[in-house]
Amino acid sequence: MQRAKEKQKSPWYDYLILLCFAFFTLLFFTKSSPLFYLNDWVDSNAYFTVGKGIIHGLIPYRDLFEQKGPLLYFIHAGAYLIERKNFTGVYVFQSIGLFISLLFAYKTFTLYTTRKIALLMSLFLPPLLLITLFYRTGDSAEEFSTPLFLVSFTSLSKSSILKLFSMASVAIYIKVFL
């Protein structure tokens, strides 16, 4: 009965907490943050250069080349439009990506527990992600793929037939990426 009442309430406040937590956490854990003077990671600078080139009319893979996919370049093109001289725009996109990851982790947890416990469990996700190698300086391709994985995982978790498959996919993801 308590859980049914809880589901009727709007979780917008929980979403706001997750959004603020994502922006606050990455403020200290990514070199794209406005708190860092320089992001010295070569890959991050290459993505940003290709993104900047797109805005200036250059065509990826013809005029500029880097081995990653176009989605990553267009994210960095958008980041360049936010801030042209540093990585603050990248920080904004990273924070949005972390928020989406937290949001869909929260949605998955609410399938199995109360909203309060799901919120607490979601807040433990960033430390698990931030200790991995692909988050060591921030702005990696894996960082932008994590939200897509969690969106898929949440969709799979809602289907009773696919719950076993979704649990196996988490185990594989943890083994491969973490």
N, C-alpha and C positions, 0 to 999 in steps of 0.2 A: 504494500500500500504506500509506504514511504517513498519507494523508488518510482512508483507511478506518478505521485505528486511532484517529485523532483524533476521528472522528464517533461512535465507540463510547463515548468518555469523556463523562461528564456535564458540561454547560457551566454548572452552577449557580454556580461561582466567577466565571465571566465575567458572569453575570447580576447577581451581587452587586456587582461592580465597576461595572457600568452603573448600578445603582440608587444607589450612593454617589456616583457622578460626577454623576448628575442632580440629587440633592439639594444637593451641594456647589456645582455650577455656578450653580444658580438662587439660591443663598444670596446671591450677589453681583450677579446680573443681572436681578432682578425687584424692583420696589418692594413686592411682597407679602411679601417676605422679612422674617423677624423682625429683621434688621439695619437695616431702614428704619423710621423712626418713623411715616411717613405715606405712603400711596399717594394722591397728589393727582390721579390721572387720573379724569376725570368718569365715563367709561364703567364703569370698575371699581367705583366707588362706587355707580353706578346698579344694576349687577348684584347687588352685595352687599345693597343696600337691598331689592331684589325678593326675593332669597333669604331675607333676614331676615323679610320680610313673609309669605312662605310658611310659615315656622316659626311665626309668630304668628297663622296662620289666615286671612291675606288671600289672595285669589285673583288670580293674575297676569292681566293684560289687563282685569280688571274693577275691582279695587280699586287696583292699581298697574299702571302701564304703562311699558314700555320696548320698543324695537323688535326685540330679539333673541328667540331661540327658547327654549322651555321647558327644554331640556337644560342650557343655560348657567345658568338660574335655579336648577335643582335642584342643580347642582354648587355654586353659591354658598350654597344652603340647607344643604348638607352642610358646607361650609366654616364657616358660621356656628355649626353645632353643635360644631365642633372648637374654635373660638375666637370669642367674641362681640364682643370689643372691638377687634380689629385683623385684619389680613389673613393671619395665620399659617395658617389653614385653607385659604385660597386657595393659599398657597405649597405646602402639602402636595399639593393636587390638581394644581397646575402641575408639581410635581416628579414625581408619578406619571405625568402625561401625557408629560413628557419622557422618563421611563424607558421607557414603552411605545414611544415613537418610537425610542429607542436600541435597544431590544430587537428590534423588527421590522426596523430597518435592519441590525442584526447578523445576524438570521436570513436576510435577503436576501443579505448579503455572504457568508455561509457557503455559499450555493449555488454561488458562483463562486471561492472561495478558502479558505484554511485558517482555523481558528478564531482563531489569534493575529492574523493580518492583518485578519480581519473585526472583531475587537475594536478594534484600532488605528483602522481606518477609521470605526468607529462613534463613537469618541471625537472625531472631527473634525466630526461632525454638529452638535453644539451651537454651535460658533462660526459655522457657516454659517447656522443659524437665528437666533442672537442678534443678528446684524448687520442683520436685516431690520426694516422699520418696525413690523410688528405685535408685535415683541418689545421695542420700545424702553422701555416701562415695565412690560410684563408684563400678564397677565390679559386677553388679548384672545380673541375668538371663534376667530380663526385658530389661535391657540396650542392650543386644545382640539380643533381639527379635524385638526391635523397627525398625531396618533397614528392617527386613523381612516383617513387617507390612506395611511399607511405599512403598516397592517394590510392594506388592500386591495392595495397594491402588492406586498407579500410574497406574498399569495395568487396574484396574477397572475404573479409571477415563477416560481412553482413549475410552472406549466403551460408546456410547451415551445411550444405553439401560440401562447400569449399573451405570450411573452417580448418580441416586437417591440412589441406594444401597450403593455406595461408600461414599456418604455424610452421610448416616445413620450409616455406619460402623465407620466413624470418630467420630460421636457423641457418639457411644457406647464405643469406645476406650478411649475417653477423660473422659467419666463418670466412667469407670472401673479403668483405670490406673492413671489418673491425678486427 
